[in-house]
Amino acid sequence: MNQKIGDLGIEALEAVPWGTHICQFYETKRDLIEILVSYFKDGLKNNQYCLWVVSEPLVEKDAKEAMKKAVPNFDLYLETAQMEIIPLNEFYVRGGSFDMESALNDWILKLDRASARGYDGVRISFNSNVHGQKSRRDITDNESMIQGIIGKNRIQVICTYPLEKCGSSEVIDIVSQHQLALVRREGLWKSVENTMCIQMLEELKESELRYKRLVLGLPDIVWSRSTKRGIIFVSDRVEEILGCSPDYLYRHPHLWTTSIHPDDQNRVSRAIRDFEAGKDLDVEYRIKDCSGNWMWFHDRSIGKRQEAEEMIIEGISTDITKRKLAEQKLRESKENLAEAQKVAHVGSWEWNMIEDKLSWSDEAYRQFGLMPDEITPDYATFESFIHPEDLEYVSRRIELAKAGKKPYSVEARMIRKDGTEWIMHAHGTVHRDKDGRAVKFIGTTQDITERKQAEKKLRESEEKYRQLFSTVPDSIILFDAETKGFIDVNDACVDLYGHSKEEFMKIRLTDITAEPEETLIAIGETLDKKLIRIPIRYHKKKDTKEFPVEISASSFIFNDRPVVCGVIRDITERKKEEKRLRESELQLQEQKLALEQKNIALKEIIAQVEAEKRKISDTIMTNVDIIIRPILKKLRANKSIAKYADLIEHHMDGLVSSYGGFITRKTFRLSPREIEICNLVKSGLSSKDISHLLNISFRTVEKHRENIRHKLALSNKEINLTSYLREV
């Protein structure tokens, strides 16, 4: 039985003899497809009978679709029965459990039939669920029976086991009953003998447990994407942020790419091409969530690997929708700008390129290690803070933006006033005058040093994981969900609460919360997977001072104990800024109301002034017409002084012309006598008074009044002539 069966079609396995008993530890349905499709494809190619007994998570439909994609004319193999794909519930299930003895007897019959039909051997695969094992004894007995049969025949068997359901003791028992084991390490499938595999799997499970714990605690989405197959892994945080479950994205692996905003598709495609050429992936874009809303994401790569003809990209997606909205508000008003910068830790700047004057927001001053308004910056000041090795790059990008050849978006190392180094992420827009000349440069700067450090640490091993846990700016706690005792805390947590790590290990979660009852309820909801984020909770420091926090929480099982991981963010400053903003808005409303009231009072004063003015003008005109004009008329009777009377009347008309303007404009229609009578009527004199004053008959006055009404278009109208003349 030492005859080789040739290449199994699995890259991790070389040619092995008939009767080799192999186990595969898998995590996802895709893991099963990667190994077993190649395994059976090679068997069909080498004229061997193939039997695949399937159960969850890979059902019959999934298995057939995967084989059809890999094997041309696959339906012919099913029709000729060279390959069978059989669900568990149709294959030797008795009394609700799998009958291994009957299955083994059937294998011998299938081997005999396969030989009679000219096939060179038999390939079989079972999921561990098929074995029906319920104890370590079941594992040992069933796998021993399998080895006893296949070791004497031309049969090859791969038994598959879900890694997450196997404890250390089960792993040892499973591996001990197989000659070879297939495990994934560093993204690649490897075959190891049983003695090496036990240690490797234990290390792998511990490493993956730590990785999952970190992924669940992060507020961002961690993902893996194939350049051909689309999404192959995404963390649970995606459901909270996008509203789509990981399983939904696995069923629609290209949904993420097709949901990107059409205006951003080219930018994302260029970023991926640059990444494949060796650059880091760093791109911002809009994506539609499962509710149809547009969100902003910032993608960064944390690793890549080449597998066959595809590249696997691993990265982090950060929801920056709030930051983008904050940036939009920054452009709208200075008040919103200051608030948004506090929330997003984004500084802003404006460069007047004509006068070479540079203005920074308070946050920008702090980013450069300066107090607000400590200096009056210009472009040379900005250049002095750029790391010497990045100066040429930043200057070139600014010149390209000024020339309109490329948008200004850079990441560069900067040096603060005290000599410390930080990494700047800057965006800017050039404004031009009507001639197209660049006159103003406006943009934002963000300190992304901590984010870059976090990305670097995420790509590292256990030691790098520990460094990330220790240096992340938010407080991270791990505690036993039952005892509420702390398991671990990071340095940020120590700084925030004032307890040392040793002191944390001696206290419980209820000792740092100001709301113990609500906290206990939240722990229960977290364990039930109902709560993964708490917008606000009040905690207390070592000195008992209470402060508001924002919490992201997740739970998992570690060493058979329920453990909760909490990421805690101090939002004291943000709450203060929100309060100040509300107070500022209230003050503005009060000022607006006061101004409105002042406007009303001013209008009333103006109306009174106008009324008084009209009253004065009427008085002046009346006095002139009643008193002065009759005197002047009598003076004209004396021919020696008549010319002086005319001169006086001429100058008097100039003085009062502004008061009687309307009537004088009508002189081309009224005679001098009619104008004289109009002014007397306007002053309030009756027809009788006018007849005595002018020494004419009452009838003559009435006739003049009738002609005046006719020329002023008042005939047959119920309009008082005196009121009309006063209004005009």
WOBEL-V866826 format. One record per pair of residues at least 6 apart in sequence whose ideal C-beta (glycine too) atoms are under 7 Angstrom apart, sorted by the first residue. I is the first residue (numbers start at 0). GAP is how many residues later the second one is. Records with the same first field share a line. If there is no record, write none. Layout:
# WOBEL-V866826
I->GAP, GAP
This chain:
# WOBEL-V866826
0->16, 17, 18
1->15
2->14, 15
3->11, 13
4->10, 11, 12, 13, 116, 151
5->9, 40
6->8, 35
7->8, 31, 34
8->29, 30, 32, 33
9->25, 28, 29
10->178
11->170, 177, 178, 179
12->178
17->103, 136, 137, 138
18->131, 132, 133, 134, 136
19->136, 159, 160
20->125, 126, 129, 136, 157, 158
21->135, 136, 156, 158, 160
22->136, 138, 151, 152, 155, 158
23->11, 134, 136, 158
24->136, 138, 156, 158, 176
25->6, 134, 136, 137
26->136, 137
28->28, 29, 33
29->202
30->153
31->26, 128
32->33
34->147, 154
35->16, 89, 122
36->29, 30, 33
38->84, 86, 119
39->10, 12, 27, 43, 83
40->29, 30
42->7, 80
43->6, 27, 33, 38, 39
45->74
46->72, 73
47->71, 72, 73, 74, 75
48->33, 61, 65, 70, 73
49->32, 33, 73
50->33, 59, 71, 73
51->11, 33, 73
52->33, 35, 38, 73, 77
53->6, 9, 31, 33, 34, 73
54->32, 33, 72, 74, 75
55->73
58->28
59->25, 27
62->22
63->21
66->7
67->6
76->6
87->41, 42
91->6, 7, 10, 11, 14
96->35
97->32, 33, 34
99->31, 42, 45
103->41, 42, 45
106->17, 42, 48
107->41
109->12
110->11, 42, 43, 44
113->8
120->33, 34, 35
121->32, 33
122->33
123->31, 33
124->33, 35
125->33
126->33
127->31, 32, 33, 34
130->11
132->6, 9
135->33, 34, 37
138->31, 34, 35
139->33, 37
142->34
143->33
145->11
146->30
148->6
149->7
160->13
162->42
165->8
167->34
170->27, 30, 31
171->26
174->6, 19, 22, 23
175->18
177->16
179->11, 13
180->11, 13, 16
181->7, 9
182->7, 9, 14, 17, 18, 21
184->15, 19
186->118, 125
191->8
206->255
208->349
209->252, 255
211->344
212->343, 352
213->251
214->7, 20
215->20, 338, 340, 349
216->259, 337, 348, 350
217->19
218->333, 348
219->17, 96, 97, 98
220->13, 14, 16, 17, 20, 95, 96
221->13, 94
222->8, 10, 11, 92, 94
223->8, 9, 88, 90
224->6, 7, 88
225->6, 84, 86
226->83, 84
227->82
228->24, 81
229->23, 24, 27
230->18, 19, 22, 25
233->12, 15
235->10
237->6, 8, 11
238->6
239->292, 293
240->78
241->47, 48
242->46, 47, 48
243->46
248->6, 7
258->28, 29
259->8, 25, 27
260->24, 25, 26, 33
263->21, 22
266->16, 18
267->15, 17
270->10, 12
271->9
274->6, 26, 38
275->35
279->21
280->18, 19, 20, 32, 34
281->18
282->16
283->12, 13, 14, 36
284->12
285->8, 9, 10
286->8, 10
287->6
288->6
294->24, 26
295->24, 25, 28
296->20, 21, 22, 23
297->20, 22
298->16, 18
299->15, 16, 155
300->12, 13, 14
301->12, 13, 14, 153, 156, 157
302->11, 156
303->7, 8, 9, 10
304->7
315->139
322->21, 23
325->14, 17, 18, 20
326->13, 19, 117
328->7, 11
329->6, 7, 10, 18
334->249
336->11, 24
338->238, 242
339->6
340->6, 7, 20, 22
341->231, 232, 235
342->231
344->18, 101, 102
345->17, 98, 100
346->13, 14, 16, 17, 20, 97, 98
347->13, 16, 96
348->9, 10, 11, 15, 94, 96
349->9, 90, 92
350->7, 28, 89, 90
351->88
352->85, 86, 87, 88
353->85
355->22, 23
356->21
357->19, 20, 21, 23, 24
359->17
361->10
363->81
364->6, 7, 9
366->78, 80
367->17, 48, 49
368->47, 48, 49, 51
369->47
374->6
382->8
384->29, 30
385->8, 26, 28
386->25, 26, 27, 28, 34
389->22, 23
392->19
393->16, 18
396->11, 13
397->10
399->6
400->6, 7, 27, 29
401->28, 36
407->19, 20, 35
408->18
409->16
410->12, 13, 14, 37
411->12
412->8, 10
413->8, 10
414->6
415->6
421->25, 27
422->25, 26, 29
423->21, 23
424->21, 23
425->17, 18, 19
426->16, 17
427->13, 14, 15
428->13, 14
429->8, 11
430->8, 9, 11
431->6, 7
432->6
449->23
452->18
453->14, 18
456->7, 10, 11
457->10
468->7, 21
469->20, 21
470->20
471->18, 20
472->19
473->18, 93, 94, 95
474->15, 17, 18, 21, 93
475->13, 14, 17, 91
476->9, 12, 16, 89, 91
477->9, 10, 85, 87
478->6, 7, 8, 30, 85
479->7, 81, 83
480->42, 46, 74, 81, 82, 83
481->80
483->24, 25, 26
484->23
485->18, 19
486->76
488->12, 15
493->6, 7
495->74
496->15, 44, 45
497->43, 44, 45
498->8, 43
508->10
509->6, 9
511->27, 28
512->6, 24, 26
513->24, 25, 26, 32
514->22, 23
521->9, 12
522->41
524->6
525->6, 27, 29, 38
526->28, 35
530->22
531->20, 21, 22
532->19
533->17, 19
534->15
535->12, 14
536->12, 14
537->8, 10
538->8, 10
539->6
540->6
546->23, 25
547->23, 24, 27
548->19, 20, 21, 22
549->19, 21
550->15, 16, 17
551->15
552->11, 12, 13
553->11
554->7, 8, 9
555->7
616->42
617->108
619->36, 39
620->35, 38, 39, 58, 61, 62
621->61, 62
623->28, 32
624->54, 55, 58
625->57
627->24
629->63
631->13, 16, 17
634->6, 10
635->6, 9
656->7
659->19
661->66
662->12, 15, 16
666->8
668->42
669->8, 38, 41
672->31
673->30, 33, 34
676->13, 24, 27, 28, 31
677->30, 47
679->10, 13
680->40, 41, 44
681->40, 43, 44
683->38
686->11, 14, 15, 18
687->10
689->11
690->6, 7, 10
704->16
707->13
708->6, 12
713->7, 10
